[in-house]
């Protein structure tokens, strides 16, 4: 299981970010729409909330853009005042769930499949989904010399990031819908499903060991920059072209003991999403700067420019789509029928949304009682 890497961003520091924040808040009118010097009570006083530190986990990945930008720009820290963010980056969902369940992480940005697996594994005792973060950003990209139509996928080798992960489940369901057979455990069948880490998928494509991939951004656009072609955008398969790709989850212990901190983080993510939607080019540049800080390398324009608009930030967890993804995993034989009752607690999110003059979001009947 990939090891976690803790990144204590330079200052984390609101000190470096505050001049930028003042400009951003005035320019886009998010949040309090304050004049210079008028900031939230907590931030203005620098007062700590009920915890000294909140440990927030996410991936160095564009589908986790809310976290990347929210931390990079200090927008989440602003809402926390004197409570410090300790960011941690992860390479895979299982390691982030392990950190959350093991008590070394408080809040995490993560995909629907690991959210479901983590909830079920703990028998509903260790985590809650408290918000959405992103929708979309997943594509089927292929070698155009070998695959020209969707029917040509049969008999080919298609990469997914990991057995049972969100994209793997979606691809297996799509294959089933075509009437083709694939053993979910081995990946063998009418299509060869090759479970390959996103970091090495571009190399596997270049070498010819895979003929395409069903992957999230920016991996999809990296493959396109190597000559691949987008054959299908997964958004086309969903009602309203929306499906959850990233949730925000929290340790139930931390939620119970520090609801004020969780609320402040959610206020920060809601305002981050608003700033990103109002300033897409600035947000793209900020996300790329965060990726460079995390990985040592920014994304090239021919990768980030097509990748960025395919990802939609959203506060809505799109709970009905998580239920659907769970049903797909059951149908594929990857998991037993899970009891997802209680997986959501959207109380604090809806409180924040109401304060922002925004409509509440729903939990598809899967909320904590």
Phi, psi and omega per residue, in radians:
X1 nan 2.286 -3.056
X2 -1.055 2.481 -3.138
X3 -1.341 2.653 3.072
X4 -1.446 2.729 3.066
X5 -2.270 2.106 -3.125
X6 -1.519 2.285 3.112
X7 -2.074 1.982 3.039
X8 -1.676 1.699 -2.999
X9 -1.087 2.542 -3.049
X10 -0.861 1.947 -3.077
X11 1.232 -0.427 -2.960
X12 0.932 -0.172 -2.623
X13 -1.064 2.106 2.980
X14 -1.109 -0.465 -3.078
X15 -1.004 -0.764 3.134
X16 -1.317 -0.500 -2.994
X17 -1.554 -0.331 -2.984
X18 -1.039 -0.710 3.101
X19 -1.052 -0.720 3.103
X20 -1.118 -0.701 -3.113
X21 -1.107 -0.693 -3.121
X22 -1.076 -0.724 3.101
X23 -1.151 -0.802 -3.072
X24 -1.112 -0.751 -3.097
X25 -1.118 -0.673 3.139
X26 -1.249 -0.704 -3.037
X27 -1.195 -0.731 -2.994
X28 -1.780 -0.222 3.050
X29 1.225 0.423 3.134
X30 -1.401 2.890 2.998
X31 1.122 -2.260 -3.012
X32 -1.337 -0.199 -3.073
X33 0.917 0.753 -3.009
X34 -1.346 2.671 2.947
X35 -1.367 2.982 3.119
X36 -0.924 2.279 3.099
X37 1.571 -0.286 3.115
X38 -1.650 1.739 3.133
X39 -2.146 3.013 -3.108
X40 -1.038 2.679 -3.063
X41 -0.980 -0.808 -3.098
X42 -1.095 -0.832 -3.090
X43 -1.173 -0.705 -3.093
X44 -1.099 -0.690 -3.124
X45 -1.452 -0.260 -3.065
X46 1.122 0.431 -3.052
X47 -1.378 2.361 3.050
X48 -1.241 2.580 3.010
X49 -1.518 -2.685 -3.024
X50 -1.344 -0.113 3.077
X51 -2.231 2.507 3.087
X52 -1.195 -0.631 -3.022
X53 -2.447 2.555 2.964
X54 -2.147 2.196 -3.103
X55 -1.652 2.015 -3.045
X56 -2.025 2.207 -3.112
X57 -1.907 2.565 3.101
X58 -2.860 2.994 3.113
X59 -1.714 2.592 2.957
X60 -1.350 1.284 -2.948
X61 -2.571 2.488 -3.086
X62 -1.094 -0.460 3.104
X63 -1.257 -0.115 3.025
X64 -1.916 0.595 -3.044
X65 -1.082 -0.571 3.120
X66 -1.017 -0.764 3.117
X67 -1.215 -0.792 -3.126
X68 -0.986 -0.876 -3.080
X69 -1.314 -0.709 -3.116
X70 -1.066 -0.647 3.086
X71 -1.387 -0.796 -3.103
X72 -1.002 -0.748 -3.080
X73 -1.566 -0.070 -3.126
X74 1.315 0.245 -3.068
X75 -1.250 -0.559 3.067
X76 -1.370 -0.759 3.119
X77 -1.008 -0.653 3.140
X78 -0.951 -0.735 -3.101
X79 -1.308 -0.344 -3.096
X80 -1.543 -0.225 -3.133
X81 1.034 -2.139 -3.085
X82 -1.437 -0.050 3.038
X83 -1.436 2.148 -2.978
X84 -1.549 2.453 2.987
X85 -1.452 2.344 2.956
X86 -2.032 1.678 -3.103
X87 -1.304 2.537 3.028
X88 -2.357 2.298 3.108
X89 -1.828 2.574 -3.080
X90 -2.248 2.726 3.111
X91 -1.783 -0.221 -3.097
X92 -2.691 2.636 -3.129
X93 -1.036 -0.785 -3.108
X94 -1.005 -0.677 -3.135
X95 -1.212 -0.574 3.089
X96 -1.233 -0.713 3.078
X97 -1.081 -0.723 3.119
X98 -1.058 -0.727 3.123
X99 -1.147 -0.696 3.130
X100 -1.154 -0.820 -3.127
X101 -1.233 -0.471 -3.126
X102 -1.503 -0.083 3.068
X103 1.540 0.161 3.104
X104 -1.723 0.071 3.111
X105 -2.488 2.487 -3.105
X106 -1.783 -0.804 -3.081
X107 -2.344 2.467 -3.119
X108 -2.444 2.608 2.960
X109 -1.733 2.228 -2.981
X110 -2.806 2.778 -3.126
X111 -1.343 2.951 -3.087
X112 -1.153 -0.714 -3.098
X113 -1.094 -0.863 3.076
X114 -1.143 -0.510 3.054
X115 -1.070 -0.813 3.126
X116 -1.105 -0.853 -3.096
X117 -1.071 -0.736 3.139
X118 -1.151 -0.672 -3.141
X119 -1.172 -0.799 -3.103
X120 -1.185 -0.725 -3.109
X121 -1.050 -0.601 3.141
X122 -1.608 0.154 -3.102
X123 0.985 0.640 3.062
X124 1.336 0.269 -3.015
X125 -1.772 -0.271 -2.923
X126 -1.959 -0.301 -3.117
X127 -2.543 2.869 3.020
X128 -2.434 2.526 2.931
X129 -1.490 2.191 -3.048
X130 -2.009 -0.128 3.123
X131 -2.979 2.824 2.897
X132 -1.532 3.067 3.094
X133 -2.544 -0.755 -3.090
X134 -2.624 2.665 3.063
X135 -2.264 2.578 3.028
X136 1.406 -2.729 3.102
X137 1.332 0.450 3.110
X138 -2.207 2.307 -3.068
X139 -2.438 2.640 2.945
X140 -1.658 1.974 3.140
X141 -2.047 2.498 -2.967
X142 -2.461 2.862 2.995
X143 -1.318 1.961 -3.044
X144 -1.191 -0.272 3.087
X145 -1.348 -0.421 -3.096
X146 -1.851 -0.484 -3.031
X147 -2.306 2.031 -3.124
X148 -1.960 -0.433 3.129
X149 -2.316 2.910 3.115
X150 -1.081 -0.593 3.122
X151 -1.140 -0.413 3.137
X152 -1.250 -0.166 3.113
X153 -1.111 -0.540 -3.129
X154 -1.036 2.296 3.124
X155 1.495 -0.009 -3.097
X156 -1.780 2.977 3.138
X157 -1.832 1.990 -3.059
X158 -2.083 2.234 -3.122
X159 -1.475 2.478 2.882
X160 -2.255 2.804 -2.993
X161 -1.197 -0.565 -3.016
X162 -2.988 2.516 3.119
X163 -1.040 2.189 3.095
X164 1.427 0.007 3.101
X165 -1.351 3.065 -2.994
X166 -1.007 -0.785 -3.123
X167 -1.255 -0.625 3.110
X168 -1.068 -0.792 3.128
X169 -1.092 -0.770 -3.124
X170 -1.121 -0.709 -3.135
X171 -1.185 -0.752 3.110
X172 -1.048 -0.670 3.122
X173 -1.178 -0.707 3.116
X174 -1.104 -0.759 3.104
X175 -1.030 -0.776 3.120
X176 -1.067 -0.676 3.122
X177 -1.130 -0.412 3.067
X178 -1.418 -0.118 -3.122
X179 1.515 0.173 3.131
X180 -1.616 2.722 -3.101
X181 -1.936 2.300 3.035
X182 -2.446 2.324 3.034
X183 -1.317 2.057 -3.027
X184 -1.119 -0.535 -3.104
X185 -1.282 -0.850 -3.073
X186 -1.561 -0.392 -3.071
X187 1.378 0.143 -3.099
X188 -1.666 2.554 3.105
X189 2.757 -2.582 -3.131
X190 -1.094 -0.450 2.975
X191 -2.207 2.447 3.056
X192 -1.584 1.972 3.114
X193 -1.608 2.007 -3.049
X194 -1.844 1.881 -3.118
X195 -1.347 1.983 -2.999
X196 -2.396 2.274 3.099
X197 -0.990 2.411 -3.105
X198 -0.970 -0.507 -3.123
X199 -1.151 -0.562 -3.057
X200 -1.810 -0.094 -3.131
X201 -1.042 -0.751 3.100
X202 -1.024 -0.684 3.090
X203 -1.155 -0.678 3.104
X204 -1.130 -0.643 3.100
X205 -1.166 -0.795 -3.123
X206 -1.079 -0.625 -3.120
X207 -1.369 -0.230 -3.122
X208 1.515 0.139 -3.134
X209 -1.342 -0.297 2.953
X210 -2.288 2.654 -3.101
X211 -1.719 -0.132 -3.135
X212 3.090 -3.060 -3.098
X213 -2.757 2.551 2.997
X214 -1.876 1.736 -2.906
X215 -2.487 2.786 3.075
X216 -1.452 2.927 3.004
X217 -1.343 2.555 0.177
X218 -1.612 0.108 -3.100
X219 -1.040 -0.706 -3.136
X220 -1.021 -0.808 -3.119
X221 -1.271 -0.472 3.017
X222 -1.101 -0.712 3.115
X223 -1.161 -0.694 3.098
X224 -1.082 -0.664 3.112
X225 -1.158 -0.311 3.084
X226 -1.646 0.106 3.079
X227 1.913 -0.051 3.116
X228 -1.278 2.911 -3.133
X229 -2.207 2.432 3.052
X230 -1.300 2.060 3.130
X231 -1.698 -0.508 -3.103
X232 -2.712 2.329 2.974
X233 -1.737 2.206 -3.042
X234 -1.065 -0.427 3.132
X235 -1.015 -0.481 -3.125
X236 -1.150 -0.309 -3.083
X237 -1.589 -0.100 -3.010
X238 -1.965 2.562 3.023
X239 -1.018 2.377 -3.134
X240 1.081 0.186 3.134
X241 0.969 0.658 3.128
X242 -2.282 2.365 2.997
X243 -2.712 2.554 -3.084
X244 -1.250 2.307 3.024
X245 -2.029 -0.457 3.110
X246 -2.456 2.255 3.026
X247 -1.874 2.908 2.891
X248 -1.935 2.194 -3.118
X249 -2.105 2.813 -3.104
X250 -2.487 2.588 2.967
X251 -1.132 2.288 3.139
X252 -1.071 -0.591 3.101
X253 -1.102 -0.808 -3.133
X254 -1.152 -0.682 3.119
X255 -1.068 -0.732 -3.124
X256 -1.210 -0.709 -3.042
X257 -1.486 -0.455 -3.040
X258 -2.384 0.997 -3.128
X259 -1.085 -0.518 3.128
X260 -1.148 -0.636 3.112
X261 -1.212 -0.763 3.125
X262 -1.075 -0.740 3.117
X263 -1.086 -0.711 3.128
X264 -1.132 -0.716 3.090
X265 -1.076 -0.776 3.141
X266 -1.151 -0.641 3.055
X267 -1.084 -0.679 3.093
X268 -1.149 -0.705 -3.134
X269 -1.251 -0.661 3.096
X270 -1.093 -0.746 -3.134
X271 -1.291 -0.545 3.039
X272 -1.107 -0.820 3.128
X273 -1.063 -0.691 3.115
X274 -1.116 -0.753 3.123
X275 -1.129 -0.715 3.132
X276 -1.116 -0.753 -3.134
X277 -1.182 -0.547 3.126
X278 -1.426 -0.381 -3.054
X279 -2.338 1.121 -3.000
X280 -1.062 -0.661 -3.126
X281 -1.243 -0.738 3.080
X282 -1.111 -0.695 -3.140
X283 -1.134 -0.717 3.105
X284 -1.067 -0.774 3.125
X285 -1.130 -0.677 3.130
X286 -1.147 -0.771 3.109
X287 -1.071 -0.700 -3.141
X288 -1.180 -0.668 3.072
X289 -1.107 -0.684 3.106
X290 -1.147 -0.708 3.100
X291 -1.098 -0.688 3.108
X292 -1.112 -0.714 3.114
X293 -1.129 -0.628 -3.094
X294 -1.392 -0.696 -2.973
X295 -1.967 -0.200 -3.110
X296 1.523 0.029 -3.102
X297 -2.640 2.268 3.068
X298 -1.474 2.874 3.103
X299 -1.423 2.437 3.114
X300 -1.205 2.678 -3.141
X301 -0.962 -0.635 -3.109
X302 -1.279 -0.092 3.036
X303 -1.797 -0.922 -3.027
X304 -1.282 -0.566 -3.081
X305 -1.101 -0.790 3.074
X306 -1.362 -0.453 -3.094
X307 -1.273 -0.735 -2.975
X308 -1.008 -0.861 -3.072
X309 -1.220 -0.215 -3.127
X310 -1.460 -0.150 3.129
X311 -1.824 2.211 3.136
X312 -1.911 2.136 3.036
X313 -1.303 2.509 -3.102
X314 -2.700 2.404 3.025
X315 -1.419 -0.449 3.140
X316 -1.225 2.173 3.119
X317 -1.285 -0.071 3.116
X318 0.880 0.938 -2.962
X319 -1.014 -0.607 -3.136
X320 -1.094 -0.544 3.138
X321 -1.313 -0.505 3.040
X322 -1.146 -0.714 3.095
X323 -1.038 -0.741 3.124
X324 -1.098 -0.765 3.138
X325 -1.098 -0.622 3.071
X326 -1.114 -0.727 3.117
X327 -1.108 -0.647 3.099
X328 -1.110 -0.730 -3.130
X329 -1.138 -0.641 3.086
X330 -1.156 -0.795 -3.125
X331 -1.067 -0.610 3.137
X332 -1.318 -0.218 -3.118
X333 1.478 0.258 -3.123
X334 -1.452 -0.502 3.112
X335 -2.449 2.768 2.976
X336 -1.368 2.849 3.123
X337 -0.974 2.020 -3.083
X338 -1.568 2.686 2.987
X339 -1.682 1.823 -3.071
X340 -1.712 0.111 3.123
X341 -1.069 2.171 3.134
X342 1.664 0.016 -3.092
X343 -1.195 -0.435 3.134
X344 -1.809 2.496 2.864
X345 -2.398 1.694 -3.049
X346 -1.746 0.267 -3.079
X347 -1.015 -0.906 -3.077
X348 -1.231 -0.650 3.082
X349 -1.052 -0.821 -3.123
X350 -1.164 -0.534 3.038
X351 -1.110 -0.782 3.124
X352 -1.135 -0.794 -3.127
X353 -1.067 -0.729 3.118
X354 -1.070 -0.739 3.124
X355 -1.128 -0.475 3.123
X356 -1.531 0.040 -3.118
X357 1.302 0.465 -3.080
X358 -1.930 2.686 3.123
X359 -1.228 2.650 3.085
X360 -1.240 2.814 3.099
X361 -2.017 2.792 -3.006
X362 -1.853 2.784 -3.118
X363 -1.918 0.223 3.097
X364 0.976 0.536 3.123
X365 1.354 0.219 -3.088
X366 -1.929 0.420 -3.076
X367 -1.463 2.753 3.085
X368 -1.151 2.377 -3.131
X369 -1.576 nan nan
